[in-house]
Amino acid sequence: MAKEDTELRMGRPRSVRFNSLFSEDEFGEDQPSASPASGGSSWSDREPSLHLPVPDTFPGSSPGTLGDSMEDTSATSLLSPTIREGWLDKNPPQGSYIYQRRWVKLDPDYLRYFDSEKDTYSKRLIPVSSISRVSSVGDQKFEVVTNNRNFVFRAENDADRNEWIRTLQQIAEERKGKAAVRTSMSLATDSATEPADKSGFLELRGFKHKLFVVVAGDKVFLYKNAEDYRLGIGITYIEMNVGNVKEVDRRSFDLTTPYRIFSFSADSEQEKEEWVEAMQQSITEALSNSEVAERIWAVESNRFCADCGSPKPDWASINLCVVICKRCAGEHRGLGPGITKVRSLKMDRKVWTEELIELFQRFGNIMANQFWAANVPPSEAISPTSGSQERRRFLIAKYREGKYRHYHPLFGNQEELDRALCAAVTTSDLAETQALLFCGASVTCDTGDPQCPTPLALAERSGQRLQMEFLLHNKTSEPPRLEMVCSEEKPYSVHLPSITHNGFLYKTPSMVKPISERKGPEEFSRRWCTLQDGVLSYYENDRNTVPNGEIRVEEIVCLVNNPLHAHGIESTFEVYTEADRLYLFGLESPASAREWLKSIAKSFVHPCAEELLALDFERLGRLHYKGGLTLERAQEGWFALVGSTLHVCSEDGRRQEPLQLRKLQELSIQGDHEVLVLVERRRTLYIQGERKLDFLGWVHAIQKAASSSGDTLSEQQLTESDVPLLVDRCIDYITQCGLTSEGIYRKSGQNSKTTSLLEVLQRDARCVRLKEGEHHVDDVANTLKRFFRDLGDGLFTRRWAPNWLWATALEDEGAKVGEYRQLLAALPPVNRATLKALINHLFRVQCFSGENQMNTHNLAIVFGPTLFQTDGKDYKAGRVVEDLISHYVEIFNVNDQEMKKQQDEITAIMKMREASSSGTQQAGDFICTVYLEEKKTETEQHVKIPATMTAEELTFEILDRRKIVMKEKDYWSCFEVNEREEAERPLHYSEKVLPILHCLGTESYLVVKKQMSMENMLLYLASRVGDCKHGMMKFREERNLLGLGLSTGFHDRYFILNHSWLRLYKEVRSLRQRSPPLESSHKPEKEWPVRNLKVYLGVKKKLRPPTCWGFTVFYENEKHEKQQWYLCCDTQADLREWFATFLQVQNGGALWPSERPRARVARPLQDARLGNISLIPLRGNESEMRNSVAAFATDPLTLLRNV
Ligand SMILES: [Zn+2]
């Protein structure tokens, strides 16, 4: 396109000026006037020009004026501070004699000049790092000498000239010092260019010749040609934080900024796509937050990649505590999260806690390398220019094998290492912890201290926050091992079968975001693709030998087979990589697409998961997950999604039973979209999002697969017993609330409510809780009917419905029932189960026909046409329903026990309703969140709490779910933890959980963990005589509302605890002299009935307890007046004895059940009987909670005892 009309079309007021900036003659201006004397300058030999894209911007470390001012902003390229600026005359280009007036600006990185001070884009930029000399050349002129170009400027007067020279020299000197340091660090580098994200020639509208364009980090640089790029002398750069990229046509795209539109054209469509992608990536980077990076870079050594020495590394390994460059980060990822956990300083905002940042500041690259890189032979070290293979080899040796590390003297002696670790974590010596940990000390070793069983707990007790942080991130780290290289530790990188496949595929440019829109055929380009030697490569065409790009199969993490016609090409599939990229390929023939899929799958799936290859998967890949027996450590597993079934192979090759996603009890995302939790009846699976892109895809796919997919029965979300959840929810609700409602199922509810209820239930019945206040029984009843009436294929199926209707004509009752039984057996399992559940329900409804007026016949009139989807003129359909209800027991083979159970259940419900008919609501399940061992997202369990559930049963429920077997002397108990008070209370095994839940405030939660002191408490109780205890304790009273009582400090008091009272005495001495019991004349200062006390272990730190063995005691009398006070003992043993006595007195004897198994057997029975009695959800609002407290003030069990 001609340059002239471009300028016209740009039509911006300032376009003339801008265009003149980039006018062709400008390039003449800087033609090398002379090469500098090459031998003369001092340091340019050692440090050849550092080329532009990754400029060194680090000012001197010496505390000086300039250094300081730059220090603050060195990370923010956006705001490079101007050190000096002003008008200067620039010497004329060749062939001209007229000096040109230029606005010249110097910042820590560049000397640039502009047409005017208002301009954003320079005419020329000279990196400070390339300046070798600045000298005066007379006539108020001075010369800036770079490696092979000279720039001459003329100032208005000598003073100005001298000031320019001085400043430039100083900046260049500082840079020189910095460069020398870097050279030694990284063994840099000859004239090869710094890595750019993308570089090459592009046409820029307005220029005759192509420009050499470089995308690097958050900037795009323009050079006149490749040689200039090599030398570092550029035209200008574009800050991408203000950029916006838009494709224009097949080869062109615009980079728009508020100051100018840059219209580029590439040589090919593929090229264009790659440029667009690179620039978009650059914008993302520019917009990312650099606050964390700046803070971490504040430490000198963190400003260069710990591995290769590249400047401004903006990635990190958070467990190794090293700051690394983007290229090294890519290779780190390949090592796996067991070795290094890679995060971005700029983009992964949420991992950067204060502690972690501080850890990086205190620890960082120097400390890490003193250990990891203690013995690196120069021949093996890498530099910023090293290729990716070299990098990989080095990083494997460094971190996976630990080849260069500084061995700890205790290396090889596990016991000693562990002991030393336990000692180190209580100090601030992070280097020691690092050395121990990565020489084999176990982060989960047994400390031998029951109060602090892990090194983490020790660190916490010692207040070593940074140690804790370091340990936390290394919880799952594997220590380096030399033999690992040849072992199968990294399953997917070894012994992969070599698969070969090739052919043409359609391909779009790779993406960093999920595909949200359908891609039209024009967005695909035809590429020759080969899968060979573990690399999937794509070429411009089948004659090319240099690929446009390639994907190593061990980097593939996920493969997705899209439904046909998802995009403009008939069959498409997606490939996701470790580096969070997504490649979309397409083919016109589904059969060939399938072949490609199978070949790629075979090439990247580890043999341990081979069986997944046989599946017709929609999605296949590897993910980290926790589940089953290995909750401490996430493991890698292979997952395949087929329909609504998720197949899982664990890394040890064990195939687990597939998960039926439609039968999940819970499916939720936790931890800020990082963990997907799947709860099934028998197990819980936590899938972790290691990478964003493929994880997101999995989440959506699993959510979709777990929801109803159509309008037939088998496509619904199902209960464990194959009944659609929707049906189950409605039946359950009517059973709870509508059995006695007059005209139930006959009265029509509100049409609009029915419609919306059906809609939400169909969308995700798992999340719907029907509540009495919110949903009218008739609306729910109508919803159920509507569901059956609209059901695709009907409950009896189109195939079999005529046979059912026909059977009604049989006159012999016995023959008819026999026929029904046969027909029932012929139904698909889900239909059969649903029919049984429904008829069972209708059977119950007619039991109450005295109240609800719905006898069998009436129900049949309603349900016949509904279930058979007929108009109801013919009673045959009704006849079937009537027969099914009347012969319910025979047809469905219901035994006496089942019948009895149901009767009991109904009776219980009716009694419950009568008892609470005074207006309290009830509905929905009382679901409570309970943690295992500690409060963390991954340890969350959601438990339905029946009214009868005891702490012991709850404990077993949690342990069962995690398949933890309670061993002798493992005193697993349920604790109520009060975070605000920093105190906790082990529940007595026989305590009912539900009333406790109702009293829990928002700062409290339940956790199941081992009760470490139980054994000692039992020993103490067994050994002592009598059941009371007395002695000194330190006492502190909470200031009450009126400000009365002791307000500060702990005071010695004498206490006596007997079977009914706790008494406090001030007169210690006189008491001690008297042996047995106290004289009645001695009145206690205070006394409390023991049953009104709740005793918690722990006293909040804010109160400065004199010892760490304290109690927090809550007292509440019959009038609901409350008091709270604190006790501290002198020794741990003393605390244990007091606490044991409290427990014993309060619970009337045993602290621990003598026979465990009894409780286990009893639980399911109780569960089954009361399983359907629903209560207010715990997560309801506050007033709901309060109401329900009233309902449970009386033990609901008493209502049921007469059943
Ligand atoms: Zn690096």
Boltz pocket constraint, residues with backbone or C-beta under 6 A from the ligand:
constraints:
  - pocket:
      binder: B
      contacts: [[A, 305], [A, 306], [A, 307], [A, 308], [A, 309], [A, 310], [A, 324], [A, 325], [A, 326], [A, 327], [A, 328], [A, 329]]
      max_distance: 6.0
